[in-house]
Amino acid sequence: MAGSLRVAWFVQAALLLSAWPLVAQVRVGETSTSLSGNIASGYTADYGNMTSSDHSWTVGGNATASGAFYNPNFLSYNANVYFNQSQANSNFQSISDASGVNITTNIFGGSHFPGSFTYSKAYNSEGNYSLPGIANYVTHGNNDNIGFNWNENLPDAPSFSVGFQTGNSQYSVYGTSDQGKNAFHSLNLHSGYSVAGFNMSAYYVTGGGHSVIPQVVAGQQIAETHQDNSAEGFNVQHMLPLHGSASAGFNRSEWNTNYLGFKSSGSIDTINALAAVHPLNSLSISANANYSDNLSGQLYQSVISAGGLVPGPNSDSKSDSLDLMVIGSYTPLQNFQTSLFFERRTQSFLGEDFGVTSYGGGASYGHRVYNGNFNSSLSVTANSADKTGADTLGLSTTENYTTEVMGWHLNGSFAYTQNAQTLLVTYMNSFFNYSGNARRRWGRFNIGMGAGAGRTALTQQAGTSNSSQSYNASAGFGQWINATGSYSKADGQALATGGGLVPVPVPSPTIPSSLVSLYGGNSTSFGLSSAPVKNFIIAATYSKSTSNTSVDALTSANKTDQFNTLMQYQFRKLNFVSGYARLEQGFSVSGTQPEVISSFYIGVSRWFNFF
């Protein structure tokens, strides 16, 4: 009887939604507003091995309001509110119902003082903890962000802009009891001015963050990071004779970090200068100089800028570097360019002095070959080290080719580098990567495939490699059937952060080995979809990932399995939706069985243009 009443209510609700009247846009005084959205209702069931079953009739939807006051260039806004609108069975992205709001406001857009404000907040939204090159771990939690920007652009006056951002998130990793948190804030100021042919600019930025890293990847009970940083600088540029220009700048940055108990603070001052001339259409010459009073700090900041938080050197650790380079480029033919260079680098690092003299040249060429486009470049570098007297030869090449053969669209690329200089003259980097894709269409039938791989490592430094490979394929016949599949594999070194693992090919003793995570794994995914009749869609996806992570003698075998299906039919402004989602995720280090959670949904939604 209860089931019959639910079906009857569902039918009545669908008829009511289809009969809802539409209202024109509303304007009150100087304010114009439009409101649209959809309302959804249906039956949902959630169950799993670590959570109690839940069966209910749910109501959800979203609404978007947009408008302006007086004039869109004076004040405009857009606000989106959603409730119970993120089931994976409706968009293949979530097995949880999410609710939240997104607001954007622009003010004085048509003036010399434009500004904007943004705000977003989400509850119970699905997220990811990233792994390089393979499928991510699935998480769920809450987050919010707020920010504003303002600019001053008066003619014949210095420009000025200010921006502020802050946000935080809290999440749980399915399959463990681990919790993660991220919080950040940033403030940036910029100004520019031109006088007597000199273009000048200055900036100041400051910010910080706090993260709690899940134990499953951090390898210890308390895994927290803190970071505060700031930077300021000044740059000036002026034109030179012979179609040239010269520029110079000073930059200072400061940091204070605590990464898993390793504390560090310091500052970096850098000075750079560049001059270039173009005496002929085919000839250009440039010279540049760069000086840093804290080479160790630069090394760590290069990692921080990639998303990692690492312990820096002690503030009393002395290191510096000076880099001088001259480059000449000559283009004898339209598609052929050559270059020669000379470089001198001196560094003081870890109580020792190092120096390297380098010289070499390169060439690049592009041309049409067999109905396709071919581009190639090659450079050779000879390096001579002062301290050891050792000579090394560096080589770098890239090749790209795109063509069409008998209806097949083909493209491929290849890159190889041996003994490329890194920030430290004592380390050389070597890597290769390649990729290729092919696709073909016969009437309604189409097929495609692709592959790629890469590897990078520090020369003469064992255990610093990161590698990945991926393969994909697709086939389809019109709207009747489309199938996709992919496989990826990756392994290497990384640092654990609040948002995922970040590859860090920086060797010890720069980073303590106890902080370096080792990872490796593979991912497989398949997808199938069909639209046999107009406005009707059937789709399913499946993905599986297995990985291993190890840090500080703590090793975990990990597994993630996801399956999603969707059926959707649109009749006028009504959408009938049914779907099923299943997630299985587990970590051996957690000491518990993998978590399995499933969700089923069937319902109807109706789109409205309220006013």
N, C-alpha and C positions, 0 to 999 in steps of 0.2 A: 504494500500500500504506500509506504514511504517513497519507494522508487517511482511509483506512478505519479505521486504528487510532485516530485522533483522534475520529472519529464514535462508534466503539464506546466509547471512554473517556467521552465526553460523555454517552451514554445510561446507562452504568453509574453515573456520578456523579449524574445526575438521579434514578435509582431509589433510590440510597443516601440522598440528601437527603430524598426523600419519605417514607422509612421511619424517619428519625431520631426517637427517642422524646422525649417532653416530660417535664420534671421539675418538681415543685412548688417553690414558694418555699422558700428556705433561711433558717433562723434558727439562729444560734450564740450562745448566751448572751444578752446584751443587744443583739446586732447582728442586724438583719433586712436581707436583701439579695435583690434580684431582678435577673435578667440576661436580656436579650432581644437579638435582633439578626438579621442575615441573612448568609448566605454566598453568594457569587456566583462563578461560573466560566464562562469562555467564550473565544472566539477574538477577538483584536483585531489590527488592522493600522493602522499610522500611516505616512504618507508625505507628502513635500512637496518643493518645489524648492530649499529651503535646508537640508534635513535628510535623513539617510539613512532608507531604508525600514526598518520594524520590523514583524515578524510574530511573534506569540507566543500561547501559551495562558496566560491570566492568571487569577489567583485574587484576589478582593477580598472586602470585606464590611464590616460595622460591628457594633458591640456597644454596648449601653447598660446600665450598671449603676446602680441607684439603691437607696437604703436609708436606714436610720437607726440610731443607737445610743441605746439606752435609750428614747428618745421622739423623734419628729420635731421637737418644739419644743426638744429639747436639742441634737441634732446630726443633720442630714440631708445627703445628698449625691446628686449625679447626675454620672455620667461617661460620655462618649460617645467611642468610638474608631472611626475609619474608615480604610480602606485601599483604594486604587484604586477610589474611589467617586464620582468627579466627572467622568465622561465626558459630553460634551455630548450624545452619542447616547442617554443615559439620562435626562437632566434638562434639556436645552436650554440649559445654562449654561456648559459647559466643553468644550474639546477636549483637555484634559489629564487624566491620572489624578492625583487629589489624595489625600493621606493626612494625618491629623492627629488631634487630641484636643481635647475641650472638657470642662472640669471646673468644677462649681459646688458649693460647700459653704456651708451655713448653720448657725450655732452659736448657742445660747442664744436661739432665736427666741421662746420663751415667757417671757422674763425682761425685766428692765429694762436688760440689756446685750446686745442682739442684734448679731450680726456676720455677715459673709459673705466668701467668698474665691472668686475666679474665675481660671481659666487657660485659654488656648487657644493652639494652635499648628497651623499648616497648612503643608504642603509642596506645591509645584507646583500651587497653586490659581490659578484664573483670576480676573482682576480687571478693572477699568476705569479709564481716565484720562478724566475727565469733560469734556464740552464743553457749555456752557449751551444748552439748547433743542434739541439734536440728539444723534444716537447717539454713544456714547462710543468711544474707542479701546480695543482689547482688549489686556490685559497678562496676564502670568503670573509667579508668584514665590512667595516664602515670607513668612510673617508669624507673630508671636506677641504675646500680650498677657497681662498679669497685673494683678490688682487686689484690693483688700480694702476693706471698710467696717466700721466699728464705731460703735455708738451707746450713749450712757448717757442713760436716761430715768427718773431717780429722782423720785418725787413730792416737791413742795415744795423742789426743788433745781434749780440751773441745768442745762439739758440740754447735751449735748456730743456731737459726731459728728466722725469723722475718716475720710477716704477717700484712697486712693492708687491711681494707675493708671500703668502704663508699658507701652510696646510699641514694636515696630519692624516694618518690612516692607521687602523688597527685591523689585523686579520688573523685568521686561524688556518692552519694547513690541514686539509682533509687527510685522515689516516694517522694523525698524531694529536697529542694534546698541546702541541707547541703553539705559542702565540708570537706574533711579530708586530712591530710598530715602526712607523716612520713619521718624523716631524721635520719641517724645514721652514726657513724664513730667509728672505733676501730683500735687499734695498739697493737700487742702482741709480746713479746720477750721471748725466752726460751733458756736455756743453761744447759748442763749436763756434768759431768766429774766423772771418777772413779780413785781413787788413794788409794793404801795400803788397798784394800778391802772395802773402803767407797764409796758408790754411792751417789753423790751429784747432786742436781738440783736447779735451781733458775729461777724465772720468773718475768715479769713485764707486766701488761696489763693496757690499758687506753682506754676510749671511752666515748661516750655520744650520746644523741639523742634529738630530738624535735618532738612533735606530736601535731596536731590539731585534736581534737575528734569531730565527728559530734554531733550537738546539740540534735539530736533525741535520743542519748544514754547518753550524758553528762549531760543534764538537765540544762544547762545555756548558755547564749549567747556567752561568751568567754570561750572556753574550750581548754586550751593549757597546755602542760607539757614540762618540760625541765629536762634533767638529764646529769650529768657528774660524772664519777667514775673512779677509778684507783685501782690497787692492785699489791702488790709485795710480794714475799715470797722466802723462802729457805728451802730445805728438805735434810736430810741425812739418809742413811740406811746402816746397816752393819749386817753381819751374826753372829749368836750366836751358842754356842755348843748345842748339843741335837737337831740338825736339826731346829734351831730357827733363828730368826732375830729380830733386833731392829731398830726403826726409830723414827725420831723426826723432827719437822718442826715449822717454824715461818711464819705467814702470817699477812699482814697489808692491809686493804682496806679503801678507802675513798670515800665519795659520797657527791653530792650537787644536790638537786632536788627541783623543783617547780611544784607541782601537783595541778592544778586548783586553784592556789593562795596560797596553803599551802607550805611554804618553809622549807627546812631542810638541814643540812649539819653535817658531823661528820666523825669519823674514828673508825675502829675496829682493835684491835690487838688480835690474837689468837695464842696459843701455844699448840701443841699436841705431845704426845709421845706414842709409842706402843712397847711392847715386847712380843714375843710369842716363845714357845718351843714345840717340838713334840718328847717327850722322847720315846714313843712307837707308833707303827703303829695305835693303836686304841685310843691313848690318846693325847690330845693337851691342853695346858694351855696358856692363854694370859692375859695381863693386859694393860690398856690404861688410859691415863689422858688427859683431854682437859680443857683449860682455855681460857676465853674471858673477855676482859676488858670493853666490851660494849654489853651487852645482848640485849638491845633495838635495837641496830643497826643490830645485827644478825637476829632478828625477821623480820625487814623490808627487809633485803637483801634476805631472803628466799622467800619473795613475789616478789621482783624485779626479781630474777632469774627465776621465773615462767612466766614472761612476763608482770608483772604489774609495774606501777610507783606509789609509795605511799609516803606520807609525813613521814619523819623519826622524831625521837625525837630531842629535842633541843640539841645542842652540849654540854651544861653544865649539861645534864641529866645523873646522875651517875647510872651505872648498871654493874654488872659483874656476872660471873658464873664459877663454877668449877665442873667437872664431873670426878669421879674415878670409874673404873669398872674392875672386875676380872671375867673371863669366863673359865670354864673347859668343854671340850667335850670328850665323851667316846663312842666308837662304839663297843658294845658287839657282834653284828651280822652284816653280810654284808649289809643288807638292813635296819638296825635299828641303829639310832644314838640318844644319849641323851646328855643333857647339863645342867649345873648349873651355876648361876651367882650371883654376889653381886655388888650393885651399890650405890654410895653415891653422891648426887647432892645438891649443895648449890648455892643460887642465891640472888643477891641484885637487886631489881626492884621496881620502883616507890616509893622510899624512905623506903622500907620495906625489911627485910631479910627473906628468905624462905629456907627450907631444906627438902629433902625427902630421906629416906633410902628404897631401894628396893632390893628384893632378890626373886629368883624363879628358875624354871627349865623348860625344854621342852624336847620333843621327836619327832622324825620324822621317818616315816616308808614307805617303798615302796615294792610292791610285785605284781605278776600276780594273778588276781582273775577272775575266769570265763572267760577265754580267753581274758582278758583285763589287763590293767596296772592301779594299784591303788596307789596313793601317798597321805599321810596324815601327818599333823604336828599339834602339840598342845603345847602351852606354858602357864604357869601360873605365875603371878607376884603379890607379896604382897608389898604394898606401905604404908609407915608410914610417915605422915607429922609432922615436928617439931612444926610448929606454931599453928596448930589446934588440933594436937594429933589424927586426924582422920586416920583410916586405910581403905584402899581400896584394892580390889582384881581385878587384871587385867587378862583377858583371851583372847587368840588369837588362832585361828584354821584355817587351810586351807585343803581342800579336792579336789582331782582331780581324775577322772576316765575316761578311754578311752577303748572302747570295740567294738566288732561286734557281733550282734545277728540276726540270720536269714537274713543275707544280709544287715542289717541296721548298718551303721557306727555311733556310738554314742559317745559323750563326754560331760562331765559336770564338773563344778567347783563351789566351794563355799568357801567363806572366811568370817570370823566374828571376830571382835575385840571389846572388851569392856574395857574401861579405859586404853587406851594406852597412854604412856607419850608423850607429845609434847615438843617443845623447852622450853616452860614455865612450871615449875613444878606446877603452880597453875591451869593449865588447863589439862584435860584429853580428849582424842579423842575416839569416838566410831564409827564403821562403819561396813557395811556388803555389799557383792556383790555376785552375782551368775550368771552363764551363762550355757546354754546347747544347743547342736546342734545335729541334726539327718539328715542323708542323705541315700538315697537308689536308686539303679539303677536296672531296669528290661529291659535288652536289650537296645533299643534306648530311653526308657522312664526313666526319672530321677526326683526325688523329694527331696527337702531339706527344713528344717525349723530350726529356732533358736530363742532364747530369752535370755535376760539378764537384770539385774537391780542392782542398788546400792544406798547406802545412807551413808553419813558421816555427823557427827555433833560433836560439843564439848559437852562433858558430863556436865550436870548442867548449860548449857548456852543456853537459849531459843533463837530461831531465827537464829541459825548458821548452819542450815542443808543445804546440797546440795543433791539432789536425781535425779536419771535418770532411765529410763527403755526403752528397745527397743525390737522389734520383727521383724523377717524377714522370708520370705518363697520364694521358687522358684520351678518351674516345667518346664519340657521341653521334647520334643520328637525329638531326633536327631537334624538335622539342620533345621527341619521344623518349630518348634516353641519353644521359650524359654520365660518364663514369670517370673518376679520378683516383689516382693512387700515388703515394710518395713513400720514400724511405730515406732516413738520414742517420748519420753516425758521427760521433765527435768524442774527443778526449783531450785532456790537457791539464794545465794548472789554472787556478783561479783564486780570487779573494771573495769571501762571503760578505755580502752587503744586505741591507734591509730589503732590497728589491730583487735580489738574485745573485748568482755567481758572475763575477766579472773576470775575463781572461787577463792575466798579468804575466807576460813573459819577461819578468825582471828577476834576476838570479840572487841568491844569497851571496854575501851577507847583507845586501841591500834590504831585503825583507826577511825577517826570521822565518825559518822553515816551519815553525809551529803554527804560523798564520796562513800558510798556503794550503788550499784545498786541492785535492786531485779528483778529477771527475772523468767519467766515461759512460757511454751508453748509446742506445739506438732508439729510433722511433719509426713506427709504421702507421700509415693512415689510408683510409679508403672512403670514397664518397660516391653516392648514387642518387640521381634526381631525374624526375620526369614531369612533363606538363602535357599529358595526353589530350586534354581539351582546354579550351580557353578558361582562364581564371582558376585552374585547378593544378595544384602542385603536390607532388609526393617526393620526399627526400629522406635520405639516411646517411649518417656519417659514423665511422668507427676509427678510433685511434688507440694505439698501444705504445707505451714507452717503458723501457727498462734501463736503469742506470745504477751506477755505483759512485758513491762519494766517500772521500776519506780525508780527514783532517785531524792532526794531533793524535794519531794512533787510533782514532775512532772511525770505523768503516761501516757503511750502511748500504744494503742492497734495496733498491727502490723500484716501485712499479706503479704505473698509472694506466688505467683502462677507461675509455669513455665511449659511450654509444648513444646516439641521438636519432630520433625519427620525427618526421613532421608530415602532416597532411593539412592542406589549406585550400579552401574554396571561397572565392569572392563572388557575391551576388549583389550587384548594385553597390550600396555602401555597407553591406554586411560582410563580415569575414568569419567563416566557420573554421575553427582550428582544432586539431587534435594532435597530440604528440607524446612521446615517451623519451625519458633521459635516464641514463644509468652511469654512475661513476664508481670505480673501484680504485683506491689508492692506498698504498702501504709502504712503510719503511721498517726494515729489520731492526734498526737501532732503537725504535720506539718500544720494542718489547711487546707489542700488541698485534693482533691480527689486522689485516688490511680493512679499511672502512669501506663499506658498500652502501650507497645511497641511491635511491631511485625516485623518479617523479613522473606522474601521469597526469595529463590535462586534456579536457575536452570542453569547448566553450564557443562563444560567439562574441564578436566585437562589432561596434558600429561607429563609423567615422562621422563627425559633425563639424559643420562650420557655423558655430553658434552666432557669431556676429563679427 
